[in-house]
Amino acid sequence: MTPRKSFFVVFMITGVVLAAFGQQAEKPQAQPPSRFYNVDTEKQVEGVIEQVVFEPRYEDRAPFLIVIIEEKKTSQKFRVEVSPVWFFDRDLHKGEPVKIIGSLYTKGDDAYIIARELKTGGETFMLRDSRGFPNWRGGPMKQKGKRRGRGI
């Protein structure tokens, strides 16, 4: 192969590779979750459930159980992210008292909590470990780490 043909082949291959990367960059990428558990922002909130919502959180995954609670002391409302619905096996109802320990974050004027522990009706639900990693890791078939305790 002559040097001129070799240069042309390398030039064409480089163009094809750059075009392929350019097309990938134009495709919309799935957004990574903007919320992560932060042990430094843990807060305990005691209040009453105002609403129970099932909300899609991640594409092609089970919906999340979300409860909106009003704190007893301050009357502040929090949107609490509990767990995927398949993981939490107890019905929650409007007006039910709860205690939540979780990571607090705000978005605009709204306050959110990613729950690590939820207490209600004499039961304690451990949703995440002490570092904030979900106990539902591995999916519904594994359900390792799912624990309940007694007492509020």
N, CA, C and O atoms as a GROMACS GRO file, in nm:
protein
  608
    1MET      N    1   0.085  -0.116   0.000
    1MET     CA    2   0.000   0.000   0.000
    1MET      C    3   0.090   0.124   0.000
    1MET      O    4   0.189   0.130   0.073
    2THR      N    5   0.056   0.219  -0.081
    2THR     CA    6   0.136   0.341  -0.089
    2THR      C    7   0.109   0.428   0.031
    2THR      O    8   0.003   0.416   0.093
    3PRO      N    9   0.203   0.516   0.065
    3PRO     CA   10   0.183   0.605   0.180
    3PRO      C   11   0.058   0.692   0.165
    3PRO      O   12  -0.008   0.724   0.264
    4ARG      N   13   0.027   0.729   0.043
    4ARG     CA   14  -0.090   0.813   0.019
    4ARG      C   15  -0.219   0.736   0.051
    4ARG      O   16  -0.311   0.791   0.112
    5LYS      N   17  -0.226   0.609   0.008
    5LYS     CA   18  -0.344   0.526   0.035
    5LYS      C   19  -0.355   0.497   0.185
    5LYS      O   20  -0.466   0.498   0.239
    6SER      N   21  -0.242   0.472   0.251
    6SER     CA   22  -0.242   0.446   0.396
    6SER      C   23  -0.297   0.567   0.471
    6SER      O   24  -0.377   0.553   0.563
    7PHE      N   25  -0.253   0.686   0.430
    7PHE     CA   26  -0.301   0.807   0.494
    7PHE      C   27  -0.451   0.821   0.475
    7PHE      O   28  -0.523   0.857   0.568
    8PHE      N   29  -0.499   0.792   0.354
    8PHE     CA   30  -0.641   0.802   0.324
    8PHE      C   31  -0.722   0.704   0.409
    8PHE      O   32  -0.827   0.741   0.461
    9VAL      N   33  -0.674   0.580   0.424
    9VAL     CA   34  -0.744   0.479   0.504
    9VAL      C   35  -0.751   0.522   0.651
    9VAL      O   36  -0.856   0.512   0.714
   10VAL      N   37  -0.638   0.571   0.705
   10VAL     CA   38  -0.636   0.617   0.844
   10VAL      C   39  -0.731   0.736   0.860
   10VAL      O   40  -0.804   0.745   0.959
   11PHE      N   41  -0.730   0.827   0.763
   11PHE     CA   42  -0.817   0.944   0.768
   11PHE      C   43  -0.964   0.902   0.769
   11PHE      O   44  -1.044   0.956   0.845
   12MET      N   45  -1.000   0.806   0.686
   12MET     CA   46  -1.139   0.759   0.678
   12MET      C   47  -1.181   0.690   0.808
   12MET      O   48  -1.291   0.713   0.858
   13ILE      N   49  -1.094   0.605   0.862
   13ILE     CA   50  -1.126   0.535   0.986
   13ILE      C   51  -1.145   0.635   1.100
   13ILE      O   52  -1.237   0.622   1.180
   14THR      N   53  -1.057   0.736   1.107
   14THR     CA   54  -1.069   0.840   1.209
   14THR      C   55  -1.202   0.914   1.195
   14THR      O   56  -1.268   0.942   1.294
   15GLY      N   57  -1.240   0.945   1.072
   15GLY     CA   58  -1.368   1.014   1.047
   15GLY      C   59  -1.486   0.931   1.090
   15GLY      O   60  -1.581   0.984   1.149
   16VAL      N   61  -1.484   0.800   1.064
   16VAL     CA   62  -1.593   0.712   1.103
   16VAL      C   63  -1.604   0.704   1.255
   16VAL      O   64  -1.714   0.710   1.311
   17VAL      N   65  -1.490   0.691   1.322
   17VAL     CA   66  -1.489   0.682   1.469
   17VAL      C   67  -1.541   0.811   1.530
   17VAL      O   68  -1.624   0.808   1.621
   18LEU      N   69  -1.493   0.926   1.480
   18LEU     CA   70  -1.540   1.054   1.533
   18LEU      C   71  -1.689   1.075   1.508
   18LEU      O   72  -1.759   1.129   1.593
   19ALA      N   73  -1.737   1.032   1.393
   19ALA     CA   74  -1.880   1.045   1.362
   19ALA      C   75  -1.963   0.959   1.457
   19ALA      O   76  -2.070   1.000   1.502
   20ALA      N   77  -1.914   0.839   1.485
   20ALA     CA   78  -1.987   0.750   1.576
   20ALA      C   79  -1.995   0.811   1.716
   20ALA      O   80  -2.101   0.808   1.778
   21PHE      N   81  -1.884   0.866   1.765
   21PHE     CA   82  -1.886   0.930   1.896
   21PHE      C   83  -1.974   1.054   1.896
   21PHE      O   84  -2.041   1.082   1.996
   22GLY      N   85  -1.976   1.127   1.788
   22GLY     CA   86  -2.060   1.245   1.776
   22GLY      C   87  -2.207   1.209   1.783
   22GLY      O   88  -2.286   1.280   1.846
   23GLN      N   89  -2.246   1.098   1.720
   23GLN     CA   90  -2.386   1.055   1.725
   23GLN      C   91  -2.424   1.011   1.864
   23GLN      O   92  -2.536   1.035   1.909
   24GLN      N   93  -2.332   0.945   1.935
   24GLN     CA   94  -2.362   0.903   2.071
   24GLN      C   95  -2.384   1.022   2.162
   24GLN      O   96  -2.472   1.019   2.249
   25ALA      N   97  -2.306   1.126   2.143
   25ALA     CA   98  -2.318   1.244   2.229
   25ALA      C   99  -2.452   1.314   2.207
   25ALA      O  100  -2.503   1.379   2.298
   26GLU      N  101  -2.509   1.302   2.087
   26GLU     CA  102  -2.635   1.370   2.058
   26GLU      C  103  -2.755   1.297   2.119
   26GLU      O  104  -2.859   1.359   2.141
   27LYS      N  105  -2.742   1.168   2.145
   27LYS     CA  106  -2.853   1.092   2.202
   27LYS      C  107  -2.879   1.138   2.344
   27LYS      O  108  -2.784   1.161   2.420
   28PRO      N  109  -3.006   1.153   2.382
   28PRO     CA  110  -3.033   1.192   2.521
   28PRO      C  111  -2.994   1.077   2.615
   28PRO      O  112  -3.031   0.962   2.593
   29GLN      N  113  -2.920   1.110   2.716
   29GLN     CA  114  -2.875   1.012   2.814
   29GLN      C  115  -2.974   1.010   2.930
   29GLN      O  116  -3.035   1.112   2.962
   30ALA      N  117  -2.989   0.893   2.993
   30ALA     CA  118  -3.075   0.884   3.111
   30ALA      C  119  -3.011   0.966   3.222
   30ALA      O  120  -2.890   0.959   3.244
   31GLN      N  121  -3.091   1.043   3.291
   31GLN     CA  122  -3.042   1.128   3.399
   31GLN      C  123  -3.012   1.041   3.521
   31GLN      O  124  -3.096   0.961   3.562
   32PRO      N  125  -2.893   1.057   3.579
   32PRO     CA  126  -2.867   0.985   3.703
   32PRO      C  127  -2.952   1.044   3.814
   32PRO      O  128  -2.988   1.162   3.808
   33PRO      N  129  -2.985   0.965   3.915
   33PRO     CA  130  -3.065   1.020   4.024
   33PRO      C  131  -2.995   1.142   4.084
   33PRO      O  132  -2.875   1.139   4.109
   34SER      N  133  -3.071   1.248   4.107
   34SER     CA  134  -3.012   1.369   4.161
   34SER      C  135  -3.008   1.366   4.314
   34SER      O  136  -2.950   1.455   4.376
   35ARG      N  137  -3.068   1.265   4.374
   35ARG     CA  138  -3.075   1.257   4.518
   35ARG      C  139  -3.000   1.132   4.566
   35ARG      O  140  -3.021   1.021   4.518
   36PHE      N  141  -2.912   1.156   4.661
   36PHE     CA  142  -2.840   1.044   4.721
   36PHE      C  143  -2.851   1.058   4.872
   36PHE      O  144  -2.865   1.169   4.925
   37TYR      N  145  -2.844   0.946   4.940
   37TYR     CA  146  -2.853   0.948   5.086
   37TYR      C  147  -2.726   1.012   5.142
   37TYR      O  148  -2.615   0.975   5.103
   38ASN      N  149  -2.744   1.106   5.233
   38ASN     CA  150  -2.631   1.174   5.295
   38ASN      C  151  -2.647   1.164   5.446
   38ASN      O  152  -2.736   1.227   5.504
   39VAL      N  153  -2.562   1.086   5.511
   39VAL     CA  154  -2.574   1.066   5.656
   39VAL      C  155  -2.552   1.196   5.734
   39VAL      O  156  -2.596   1.208   5.848
   40ASP      N  157  -2.484   1.293   5.674
   40ASP     CA  158  -2.460   1.420   5.741
   40ASP      C  159  -2.585   1.507   5.750
   40ASP      O  160  -2.588   1.604   5.827
   41THR      N  161  -2.688   1.474   5.673
   41THR     CA  162  -2.811   1.555   5.677
   41THR      C  163  -2.927   1.478   5.740
   41THR      O  164  -3.043   1.511   5.720
   42GLU      N  165  -2.894   1.373   5.819
   42GLU     CA  166  -3.000   1.294   5.881
   42GLU      C  167  -3.082   1.377   5.977
   42GLU      O  168  -3.031   1.462   6.050
   43LYS      N  169  -3.212   1.349   5.975
   43LYS     CA  170  -3.307   1.420   6.060
   43LYS      C  171  -3.413   1.321   6.104
   43LYS      O  172  -3.448   1.229   6.030
   44GLN      N  173  -3.463   1.339   6.225
   44GLN     CA  174  -3.577   1.260   6.273
   44GLN      C  175  -3.700   1.348   6.272
   44GLN      O  176  -3.698   1.460   6.324
   45VAL      N  177  -3.805   1.298   6.211
   45VAL     CA  178  -3.930   1.373   6.200
   45VAL      C  179  -4.042   1.285   6.254
   45VAL      O  180  -4.051   1.167   6.220
   46GLU      N  181  -4.126   1.343   6.337
   46GLU     CA  182  -4.242   1.272   6.390
   46GLU      C  183  -4.365   1.350   6.346
   46GLU      O  184  -4.375   1.470   6.368
   47GLY      N  185  -4.458   1.278   6.283
   47GLY     CA  186  -4.577   1.347   6.234
   47GLY      C  187  -4.686   1.252   6.194
   47GLY      O  188  -4.690   1.136   6.237
   48VAL      N  189  -4.776   1.303   6.110
   48VAL     CA  190  -4.893   1.228   6.066
   48VAL      C  191  -4.893   1.222   5.913
   48VAL      O  192  -4.863   1.321   5.846
   49ILE      N  193  -4.928   1.105   5.860
   49ILE     CA  194  -4.934   1.089   5.715
   49ILE      C  195  -5.052   1.169   5.660
   49ILE      O  196  -5.165   1.155   5.707
   50GLU      N  197  -5.025   1.252   5.563
   50GLU     CA  198  -5.130   1.329   5.497
   50GLU      C  199  -5.171   1.266   5.364
   50GLU      O  200  -5.286   1.279   5.321
   51GLN      N  201  -5.076   1.197   5.300
   51GLN     CA  202  -5.106   1.138   5.170
   51GLN      C  203  -5.007   1.025   5.143
   51GLN      O  204  -4.891   1.032   5.183
   52VAL      N  205  -5.055   0.922   5.073
   52VAL     CA  206  -4.971   0.811   5.029
   52VAL      C  207  -4.975   0.811   4.877
   52VAL      O  208  -5.082   0.814   4.816
   53VAL      N  209  -4.855   0.808   4.816
   53VAL     CA  210  -4.843   0.819   4.670
   53VAL      C  211  -4.752   0.708   4.618
   53VAL      O  212  -4.653   0.673   4.683
   54PHE      N  213  -4.786   0.655   4.502
   54PHE     CA  214  -4.698   0.560   4.432
   54PHE      C  215  -4.646   0.633   4.309
   54PHE      O  216  -4.724   0.672   4.222
   55GLU      N  217  -4.515   0.651   4.302
   55GLU     CA  218  -4.456   0.737   4.201
   55GLU      C  219  -4.344   0.665   4.127
   55GLU      O  220  -4.260   0.602   4.190
   56PRO      N  221  -4.343   0.673   3.993
   56PRO     CA  222  -4.230   0.615   3.921
   56PRO      C  223  -4.104   0.696   3.950
   56PRO      O  224  -4.108   0.819   3.945
   57ARG      N  225  -3.995   0.630   3.980
   57ARG     CA  226  -3.870   0.699   4.011
   57ARG      C  227  -3.763   0.669   3.907
   57ARG      O  228  -3.690   0.759   3.865
   58TYR      N  229  -3.753   0.545   3.865
   58TYR     CA  230  -3.648   0.504   3.773
   58TYR      C  231  -3.713   0.430   3.658
   58TYR      O  232  -3.806   0.351   3.677
   59GLU      N  233  -3.665   0.455   3.538
   59GLU     CA  234  -3.722   0.395   3.418
   59GLU      C  235  -3.722   0.242   3.428
   59GLU      O  236  -3.622   0.182   3.470
   60ASP      N  237  -3.832   0.180   3.391
   60ASP     CA  238  -3.848   0.035   3.388
   60ASP      C  239  -3.832  -0.030   3.525
   60ASP      O  240  -3.792  -0.146   3.534
   61ARG      N  241  -3.863   0.041   3.631
   61ARG     CA  242  -3.856  -0.016   3.766
   61ARG      C  243  -3.990   0.000   3.834
   61ARG      O  244  -4.076   0.076   3.789
   62ALA      N  245  -4.008  -0.070   3.943
   62ALA     CA  246  -4.132  -0.060   4.020
   62ALA      C  247  -4.147   0.080   4.077
   62ALA      O  248  -4.048   0.147   4.104
   63PRO      N  249  -4.271   0.126   4.094
   63PRO     CA  250  -4.292   0.259   4.151
   63PRO      C  251  -4.245   0.265   4.296
   63PRO      O  252  -4.235   0.163   4.364
   64PHE      N  253  -4.217   0.385   4.342
   64PHE     CA  254  -4.173   0.411   4.478
   64PHE      C  255  -4.291   0.448   4.566
   64PHE      O  256  -4.386   0.512   4.520
   65LEU      N  257  -4.285   0.406   4.691
   65LEU     CA  258  -4.382   0.446   4.792
   65LEU      C  259  -4.335   0.580   4.848
   65LEU      O  260  -4.225   0.591   4.902
   66ILE      N  261  -4.419   0.680   4.836
   66ILE     CA  262  -4.391   0.815   4.887
   66ILE      C  263  -4.501   0.849   4.986
   66ILE      O  264  -4.619   0.828   4.956
   67VAL      N  265  -4.464   0.902   5.102
   67VAL     CA  266  -4.565   0.952   5.196
   67VAL      C  267  -4.537   1.099   5.222
   67VAL      O  268  -4.423   1.142   5.236
   68ILE      N  269  -4.644   1.174   5.228
   68ILE     CA  270  -4.633   1.316   5.260
   68ILE      C  271  -4.679   1.328   5.405
   68ILE      O  272  -4.792   1.294   5.440
   69ILE      N  273  -4.588   1.378   5.489
   69ILE     CA  274  -4.622   1.389   5.631
   69ILE      C  275  -4.612   1.534   5.677
   69ILE      O  276  -4.540   1.616   5.619
   70GLU      N  277  -4.687   1.563   5.783
   70GLU     CA  278  -4.678   1.693   5.847
   70GLU      C  279  -4.616   1.673   5.984
   70GLU      O  280  -4.668   1.596   6.065
   71GLU      N  281  -4.506   1.742   6.008
   71GLU     CA  282  -4.436   1.729   6.136
   71GLU      C  283  -4.522   1.786   6.248
   71GLU      O  284  -4.583   1.892   6.235
   72LYS      N  285  -4.524   1.713   6.361
   72LYS     CA  286  -4.605   1.752   6.476
   72LYS      C  287  -4.565   1.889   6.531
   72LYS      O  288  -4.650   1.976   6.550
   73LYS      N  289  -4.436   1.908   6.557
   73LYS     CA  290  -4.388   2.029   6.625
   73LYS      C  291  -4.401   2.156   6.541
   73LYS      O  292  -4.444   2.260   6.590
   74THR      N  293  -4.364   2.147   6.414
   74THR     CA  294  -4.352   2.268   6.332
   74THR      C  295  -4.462   2.282   6.226
   74THR      O  296  -4.474   2.388   6.164
   75SER      N  297  -4.540   2.179   6.205
   75SER     CA  298  -4.642   2.174   6.098
   75SER      C  299  -4.580   2.182   5.959
   75SER      O  300  -4.650   2.207   5.861
   76GLN      N  301  -4.448   2.160   5.950
   76GLN     CA  302  -4.382   2.159   5.819
   76GLN      C  303  -4.414   2.029   5.748
   76GLN      O  304  -4.424   1.924   5.812
   77LYS      N  305  -4.430   2.035   5.617
   77LYS     CA  306  -4.461   1.916   5.538
   77LYS      C  307  -4.334   1.863   5.472
   77LYS      O  308  -4.249   1.939   5.424
   78PHE      N  309  -4.323   1.730   5.472
   78PHE     CA  310  -4.210   1.661   5.410
   78PHE      C  311  -4.262   1.557   5.313
   78PHE      O  312  -4.360   1.489   5.341
   79ARG      N  313  -4.196   1.545   5.202
   79ARG     CA  314  -4.224   1.440   5.105
   79ARG      C  315  -4.120   1.332   5.131
   79ARG      O  316  -4.001   1.353   5.106
   80VAL      N  317  -4.163   1.216   5.181
   80VAL     CA  318  -4.072   1.111   5.226
   80VAL      C  319  -4.067   0.998   5.124
   80VAL      O  320  -4.169   0.938   5.090
   81GLU      N  321  -3.947   0.971   5.075
   81GLU     CA  322  -3.924   0.860   4.982
   81GLU      C  323  -3.895   0.736   5.064
   81GLU      O  324  -3.790   0.726   5.128
   82VAL      N  325  -3.988   0.640   5.063
   82VAL     CA  326  -3.978   0.524   5.151
   82VAL      C  327  -3.897   0.412   5.086
   82VAL      O  328  -3.786   0.382   5.130
   83SER      N  329  -3.951   0.350   4.982
   83SER     CA  330  -3.885   0.236   4.916
   83SER      C  331  -3.966   0.198   4.792
   83SER      O  332  -4.074   0.253   4.770
   84PRO      N  333  -3.914   0.103   4.712
   84PRO     CA  334  -4.000   0.049   4.605
   84PRO      C  335  -4.121  -0.019   4.670
   84PRO      O  336  -4.110  -0.074   4.780
   85VAL      N  337  -4.235  -0.015   4.603
   85VAL     CA  338  -4.358  -0.068   4.664
   85VAL      C  339  -4.347  -0.217   4.695
   85VAL      O  340  -4.407  -0.262   4.793
   86TRP      N  341  -4.274  -0.294   4.617
   86TRP     CA  342  -4.264  -0.437   4.642
   86TRP      C  343  -4.188  -0.466   4.771
   86TRP      O  344  -4.207  -0.573   4.830
   87PHE      N  345  -4.103  -0.374   4.816
   87PHE     CA  346  -4.022  -0.398   4.935
   87PHE      C  347  -4.099  -0.372   5.064
   87PHE      O  348  -4.079  -0.441   5.164
   88PHE      N  349  -4.186  -0.274   5.063
   88PHE     CA  350  -4.258  -0.234   5.184
   88PHE      C  351  -4.390  -0.309   5.188
   88PHE      O  352  -4.478  -0.286   5.105
   89ASP      N  353  -4.405  -0.400   5.284
   89ASP     CA  354  -4.521  -0.491   5.284
   89ASP      C  355  -4.627  -0.457   5.389
   89ASP      O  356  -4.695  -0.546   5.440
   90ARG      N  357  -4.642  -0.330   5.420
   90ARG     CA  358  -4.745  -0.289   5.516
   90ARG      C  359  -4.822  -0.172   5.455
   90ARG      O  360  -4.763  -0.084   5.392
   91ASP      N  361  -4.953  -0.171   5.473
   91ASP     CA  362  -5.034  -0.060   5.424
   91ASP      C  363  -5.018   0.060   5.517
   91ASP      O  364  -5.022   0.046   5.640
   92LEU      N  365  -5.000   0.176   5.459
   92LEU     CA  366  -4.997   0.300   5.535
   92LEU      C  367  -5.122   0.380   5.499
   92LEU      O  368  -5.171   0.372   5.387
   93HIS      N  369  -5.173   0.455   5.597
   93HIS     CA  370  -5.300   0.525   5.576
   93HIS      C  371  -5.290   0.670   5.618
   93HIS      O  372  -5.212   0.706   5.707
   94LYS      N  373  -5.369   0.753   5.555
   94LYS     CA  374  -5.380   0.893   5.591
   94LYS      C  375  -5.421   0.904   5.738
   94LYS      O  376  -5.510   0.832   5.784
   95GLY      N  377  -5.355   0.994   5.811
   95GLY     CA  378  -5.387   1.014   5.953
   95GLY      C  379  -5.305   0.927   6.047
   95GLY      O  380  -5.311   0.945   6.169
   96GLU      N  381  -5.229   0.832   5.993
   96GLU     CA  382  -5.149   0.742   6.075
   96GLU      C  383  -5.023   0.813   6.125
   96GLU      O  384  -4.953   0.877   6.046
   97PRO      N  385  -4.993   0.803   6.257
   97PRO     CA  386  -4.872   0.865   6.309
   97PRO      C  387  -4.747   0.784   6.269
   97PRO      O  388  -4.749   0.661   6.268
   98VAL      N  389  -4.639   0.856   6.236
   98VAL     CA  390  -4.514   0.791   6.196
   98VAL      C  391  -4.395   0.868   6.252
   98VAL      O  392  -4.403   0.988   6.279
   99LYS      N  393  -4.284   0.796   6.269
   99LYS     CA  394  -4.154   0.856   6.298
   99LYS      C  395  -4.063   0.814   6.184
   99LYS      O  396  -4.058   0.697   6.147
  100ILE      N  397  -3.992   0.910   6.130
  100ILE     CA  398  -3.903   0.884   6.018
  100ILE      C  399  -3.763   0.931   6.055
  100ILE      O  400  -3.747   1.040   6.111
  101ILE      N  401  -3.664   0.851   6.024
  101ILE     CA  402  -3.525   0.896   6.030
  101ILE      C  403  -3.475   0.886   5.887
  101ILE      O  404  -3.486   0.781   5.823
  102GLY      N  405  -3.418   0.995   5.837
  102GLY     CA  406  -3.371   0.993   5.700
  102GLY      C  407  -3.290   1.115   5.664
  102GLY      O  408  -3.270   1.206   5.744
  103SER      N  409  -3.243   1.114   5.541
  103SER     CA  410  -3.158   1.219   5.487
  103SER      C  411  -3.246   1.331   5.430
  103SER      O  412  -3.328   1.307   5.341
  104LEU      N  413  -3.228   1.451   5.482
  104LEU     CA  414  -3.306   1.566   5.441
  104LEU      C  415  -3.238   1.636   5.324
  104LEU      O  416  -3.117   1.656   5.324
  105TYR      N  417  -3.318   1.674   5.224
  105TYR     CA  418  -3.269   1.763   5.119
  105TYR      C  419  -3.384   1.852   5.077
  105TYR      O  420  -3.500   1.819   5.098
  106THR      N  421  -3.350   1.965   5.019
  106THR     CA  422  -3.453   2.058   4.975
  106THR      C  423  -3.438   2.082   4.826
  106THR      O  424  -3.329   2.074   4.769
  107LYS      N  425  -3.550   2.112   4.765
  107LYS     CA  426  -3.554   2.145   4.623
  107LYS      C  427  -3.649   2.262   4.613
  107LYS      O  428  -3.771   2.246   4.623
  108GLY      N  429  -3.593   2.381   4.592
  108GLY     CA  430  -3.675   2.501   4.597
  108GLY      C  431  -3.722   2.523   4.739
  108GLY      O  432  -3.641   2.524   4.832
  109ASP      N  433  -3.852   2.539   4.758
  109ASP     CA  434  -3.908   2.558   4.892
  109ASP      C  435  -3.958   2.427   4.953
  109ASP      O  436  -4.006   2.426   5.066
  110ASP      N  437  -3.946   2.317   4.879
  110ASP     CA  438  -3.997   2.188   4.925
  110ASP      C  439  -3.891   2.109   5.001
  110ASP      O  440  -3.774   2.111   4.965
  111ALA      N  441  -3.934   2.041   5.108
  111ALA     CA  442  -3.845   1.959   5.189
  111ALA      C  443  -3.872   1.811   5.160
  111ALA      O  444  -3.987   1.767   5.159
  112TYR      N  445  -3.766   1.736   5.138
  112TYR     CA  446  -3.774   1.594   5.107
  112TYR      C  447  -3.690   1.517   5.208
  112TYR      O  448  -3.590   1.568   5.259
  113ILE      N  449  -3.731   1.394   5.234
  113ILE     CA  450  -3.653   1.305   5.319
  113ILE      C  451  -3.643   1.170   5.249
  113ILE      O  452  -3.743   1.114   5.203
  114ILE      N  453  -3.521   1.119   5.240
  114ILE     CA  454  -3.500   0.982   5.192
  114ILE      C  455  -3.495   0.897   5.318
  114ILE      O  456  -3.399   0.905   5.395
  115ALA      N  457  -3.597   0.816   5.340
  115ALA     CA  458  -3.612   0.743   5.466
  115ALA      C  459  -3.510   0.631   5.480
  115ALA      O  460  -3.482   0.556   5.386
  116ARG      N  461  -3.454   0.621   5.601
  116ARG     CA  462  -3.367   0.509   5.638
  116ARG      C  463  -3.443   0.415   5.731
  116ARG      O  464  -3.427   0.293   5.725
  117GLU      N  465  -3.526   0.473   5.816
  117GLU     CA  466  -3.603   0.396   5.914
  117GLU      C  467  -3.742   0.460   5.926
  117GLU      O  468  -3.755   0.582   5.930
  118LEU      N  469  -3.843   0.376   5.932
  118LEU     CA  470  -3.980   0.423   5.949
  118LEU      C  471  -4.043   0.345   6.063
  118LEU      O  472  -4.038   0.222   6.066
  119LYS      N  473  -4.102   0.417   6.158
  119LYS     CA  474  -4.170   0.354   6.272
  119LYS      C  475  -4.316   0.392   6.269
  119LYS      O  476  -4.351   0.509   6.256
  120THR      N  477  -4.400   0.291   6.280
  120THR     CA  478  -4.545   0.315   6.288
  120THR      C  479  -4.613   0.191   6.344
  120THR      O  480  -4.569   0.079   6.321
  121GLY      N  481  -4.720   0.212   6.417
  121GLY     CA  482  -4.800   0.102   6.470
  121GLY      C  483  -4.721   0.000   6.550
  121GLY      O  484  -4.752  -0.119   6.545
  122GLY      N  485  -4.619   0.044   6.623
  122GLY     CA  486  -4.539  -0.048   6.704
  122GLY      C  487  -4.435  -0.127   6.625
  122GLY      O  488  -4.368  -0.213   6.682
  123GLU      N  489  -4.420  -0.100   6.497
  123GLU     CA  490  -4.322  -0.170   6.414
  123GLU      C  491  -4.217  -0.072   6.363
  123GLU      O  492  -4.245   0.045   6.338
  124THR      N  493  -4.096  -0.123   6.348
  124THR     CA  494  -3.986  -0.046   6.291
  124THR      C  495  -3.944  -0.112   6.161
  124THR      O  496  -3.917  -0.232   6.157
  125PHE      N  497  -3.938  -0.032   6.055
  125PHE     CA  498  -3.900  -0.082   5.923
  125PHE      C  499  -3.763  -0.024   5.888
  125PHE      O  500  -3.749   0.098   5.873
  126MET      N  501  -3.664  -0.111   5.875
  126MET     CA  502  -3.529  -0.069   5.838
  126MET      C  503  -3.521  -0.071   5.685
  126MET      O  504  -3.513  -0.177   5.624
  127LEU      N  505  -3.522   0.046   5.626
  127LEU     CA  506  -3.525   0.059   5.482
  127LEU      C  507  -3.385   0.068   5.421
  127LEU      O  508  -3.363   0.025   5.307
  128ARG      N  509  -3.293   0.122   5.497
  128ARG     CA  510  -3.154   0.137   5.452
  128ARG      C  511  -3.062   0.103   5.568
  128ARG      O  512  -3.103   0.103   5.684
  129ASP      N  513  -2.937   0.074   5.535
  129ASP     CA  514  -2.840   0.047   5.642
  129ASP      C  515  -2.790   0.180   5.700
  129ASP      O  516  -2.833   0.287   5.656
  130SER      N  517  -2.699   0.174   5.796
  130SER     CA  518  -2.653   0.294   5.866
  130SER      C  519  -2.580   0.392   5.775
  130SER      O  520  -2.567   0.510   5.808
  131ARG      N  521  -2.531   0.344   5.661
  131ARG     CA  522  -2.463   0.432   5.565
  131ARG      C  523  -2.557   0.482   5.456
  131ARG      O  524  -2.516   0.561   5.370
  132GLY      N  525  -2.683   0.437   5.459
  132GLY     CA  526  -2.781   0.485   5.363
  132GLY      C  527  -2.800   0.398   5.241
  132GLY      O  528  -2.873   0.435   5.149
  133PHE      N  529  -2.735   0.281   5.238
  133PHE     CA  530  -2.753   0.192   5.122
  133PHE      C  531  -2.884   0.115   5.137
  133PHE      O  532  -2.914   0.064   5.245
  134PRO      N  533  -2.963   0.106   5.029
  134PRO     CA  534  -3.096   0.044   5.038
  134PRO      C  535  -3.090  -0.104   5.073
  134PRO      O  536  -3.005  -0.178   5.022
  135ASN      N  537  -3.180  -0.146   5.159
  135ASN     CA  538  -3.191  -0.287   5.196
  135ASN      C  539  -3.259  -0.368   5.087
  135ASN      O  540  -3.266  -0.491   5.097
  136TRP      N  541  -3.310  -0.303   4.984
  136TRP     CA  542  -3.374  -0.375   4.874
  136TRP      C  543  -3.276  -0.403   4.760
  136TRP      O  544  -3.317  -0.448   4.653
  137ARG      N  545  -3.147  -0.377   4.781
  137ARG     CA  546  -3.047  -0.407   4.678
  137ARG      C  547  -3.058  -0.553   4.637
  137ARG      O  548  -3.078  -0.640   4.722
  138GLY      N  549  -3.047  -0.578   4.510
  138GLY     CA  550  -3.056  -0.715   4.460
  138GLY      C  551  -3.193  -0.749   4.406
  138GLY      O  552  -3.210  -0.854   4.344
  139GLY      N  553  -3.290  -0.663   4.428
  139GLY     CA  554  -3.423  -0.684   4.372
  139GLY      C  555  -3.514  -0.767   4.459
  139GLY      O  556  -3.476  -0.812   4.567
  140PRO      N  557  -3.636  -0.788   4.410
  140PRO     CA  558  -3.738  -0.856   4.490
  140PRO      C  559  -3.705  -1.002   4.519
  140PRO      O  560  -3.755  -1.057   4.617
  141MET      N  561  -3.623  -1.066   4.438
  141MET     CA  562  -3.594  -1.208   4.460
  141MET      C  563  -3.500  -1.228   4.577
  141MET      O  564  -3.506  -1.332   4.643
  142LYS      N  565  -3.413  -1.131   4.605
  142LYS     CA  566  -3.316  -1.149   4.713
  142LYS      C  567  -3.367  -1.096   4.845
  142LYS      O  568  -3.356  -1.165   4.947
  143GLN      N  569  -3.422  -0.977   4.848
  143GLN     CA  570  -3.477  -0.913   4.967
  143GLN      C  571  -3.393  -0.933   5.092
  143GLN      O  572  -3.447  -0.941   5.202
  144LYS      N  573  -3.262  -0.942   5.075
  144LYS     CA  574  -3.178  -0.959   5.194
  144LYS      C  575  -3.177  -0.830   5.275
  144LYS      O  576  -3.194  -0.721   5.220
  145GLY      N  577  -3.158  -0.842   5.400
  145GLY     CA  578  -3.149  -0.726   5.486
  145GLY      C  579  -3.283  -0.670   5.529
  145GLY      O  580  -3.287  -0.571   5.603
  146LYS      N  581  -3.391  -0.729   5.486
  146LYS     CA  582  -3.523  -0.677   5.524
  146LYS      C  583  -3.549  -0.719   5.668
  146LYS      O  584  -3.562  -0.837   5.699
  147ARG      N  585  -3.558  -0.619   5.756
  147ARG     CA  586  -3.573  -0.650   5.897
  147ARG      C  587  -3.683  -0.566   5.957
  147ARG      O  588  -3.711  -0.454   5.913
  148ARG      N  589  -3.744  -0.621   6.056
  148ARG     CA  590  -3.846  -0.551   6.134
  148ARG      C  591  -3.809  -0.559   6.280
  148ARG      O  592  -3.748  -0.655   6.326
  149GLY      N  593  -3.847  -0.457   6.352
  149GLY     CA  594  -3.828  -0.456   6.496
  149GLY      C  595  -3.959  -0.422   6.562
  149GLY      O  596  -4.057  -0.392   6.495
  150ARG      N  597  -3.961  -0.425   6.690
  150ARG     CA  598  -4.081  -0.390   6.765
  150ARG      C  599  -4.054  -0.264   6.846
  150ARG      O  600  -3.941  -0.237   6.887
  151GLY      N  601  -4.158  -0.189   6.869
  151GLY     CA  602  -4.151  -0.073   6.957
  151GLY      C  603  -4.123   0.057   6.884
  151GLY      O  604  -4.054   0.060   6.783
  152ILE      N  605  -4.179   0.161   6.936
  152ILE     CA  606  -4.156   0.295   6.878
  152ILE      C  607  -4.066   0.373   6.969
  152ILE      O  608  -4.034   0.488   6.939
   0.00000   0.00000   0.00000
